[in-house]
Amino acid sequence: MAKDNDTNLTEKNLDRLAEFLTRQQENADLVDQIPDGAHIFQGAYDDSELTQENVNLASKIALGMALGYVEEAPLIMLFENEQRKQVVLDLSTIIFRGQSQQVIETYQKRSRKKVASRLHLSVS
């Protein structure tokens, strides 16, 4: 993504977060659903670019958590639906828990097999 797009995405996220925080009293039930220390991402039915970029970012953070270089924390998306209401989505379970671990394990197995074949060893 280009630098201008990064700036635009950041501005959109900050605007939506500011709006959410200013209406915090109205959104008390949503606030209660967000775990402490969570990474919060914005999404909206009418802004697919923002939603997709934030899902991509969440996926990168999830991979970092799976690999151990990003501290474990919940990944939460505040998604605005067609009725202009926000819902809390737990991206941690949607995106990566099983999938990222499977990717890492597959990579490890393939790496071991490649090394073993070059060293003419048998690996299970």
C-alpha positions in Angstrom: 0.0 0.0 0.0 1.3 3.5 -0.9 2.2 6.1 1.8 -0.8 8.2 0.9 -3.1 5.2 1.4 -1.4 4.4 4.7 -2.1 8.0 5.8 -5.7 7.8 4.6 -6.2 4.5 6.4 -4.8 5.9 9.6 -7.0 9.0 9.4 -10.1 6.8 8.8 -9.3 4.6 11.7 -8.6 7.6 14.0 -11.9 9.3 12.9 -13.9 6.1 13.6 -12.2 5.5 16.9 -12.8 9.1 18.0 -16.5 8.8 17.0 -16.7 5.5 19.0 -15.1 7.0 22.1 -17.3 10.1 22.0 -20.3 7.9 22.0 -18.9 5.6 24.6 -21.9 6.0 26.9 -24.3 4.9 24.1 -21.9 2.0 23.3 -21.5 0.7 26.9 -22.5 -2.8 25.9 -19.9 -2.8 23.2 -17.2 -1.4 25.4 -17.9 -4.3 27.9 -17.3 -6.8 25.1 -13.8 -5.5 24.3 -11.1 -7.3 26.4 -8.4 -5.2 28.1 -5.3 -4.9 26.0 -7.0 -5.8 22.8 -5.9 -4.6 19.4 -8.9 -2.8 18.0 -9.6 -2.6 14.2 -12.4 -0.7 12.4 -14.7 -2.1 9.8 -17.8 -1.1 7.9 -20.2 -2.6 5.4 -19.8 0.6 3.2 -16.0 0.9 3.4 -14.6 -2.4 2.1 -11.1 -0.8 1.6 -10.9 0.1 5.3 -12.2 -3.2 6.4 -9.9 -5.3 4.1 -6.8 -3.3 5.1 -7.6 -3.7 8.7 -8.2 -7.4 8.3 -4.8 -7.6 6.5 -3.2 -5.8 9.4 -4.9 -8.0 12.0 -3.6 -11.1 10.0 -0.1 -9.8 10.2 -0.3 -9.2 13.9 -1.8 -12.6 14.4 1.1 -14.2 12.5 3.5 -12.2 14.7 1.7 -13.5 17.8 1.9 -17.1 16.5 5.6 -16.7 15.8 6.2 -15.1 19.2 7.5 -11.7 18.2 4.2 -9.9 19.0 2.8 -10.2 22.5 -0.4 -12.2 22.7 -3.6 -10.0 22.8 -7.1 -10.3 21.5 -7.8 -9.0 18.0 -11.2 -7.2 17.9 -13.0 -5.5 15.1 -15.7 -2.9 15.6 -17.8 -3.5 12.5 -20.5 -1.1 11.5 -23.4 -3.0 9.8 -26.0 -1.7 7.5 -28.2 -0.5 10.4 -25.4 1.8 11.5 -24.9 -0.3 14.6 -21.5 -1.6 15.6 -20.9 -5.2 16.5 -17.8 -6.6 18.1 -16.1 -9.4 16.2 -13.3 -11.5 17.7 -10.8 -11.7 14.9 -8.5 -13.8 17.1 -10.8 -16.8 16.6 -12.0 -15.9 13.1 -8.6 -15.3 11.5 -5.8 -17.4 12.8 -5.8 -19.6 15.8 -5.8 -22.9 14.0 -4.7 -21.7 10.6 -1.5 -19.9 11.6 -0.3 -22.8 13.7 -1.0 -25.2 10.8 1.0 -22.9 8.5 4.0 -22.8 10.9 3.9 -26.6 11.4 3.8 -27.3 7.6 6.7 -24.9 7.1 8.7 -26.6 9.8 8.1 -30.1 8.3 9.0 -29.0 4.8 12.1 -27.3 6.1 13.2 -30.4 7.9 12.6 -32.5 4.9 14.6 -30.2 2.6 17.5 -30.2 5.0 17.3 -33.9 5.5 17.2 -34.6 1.7 20.3 -32.5 1.2 22.1 -34.3 4.0 20.7 -37.6 2.7 19.0 -38.4 6.0 15.6 -39.9 6.6 13.1 -37.7 8.5 9.6 -38.5 9.7 
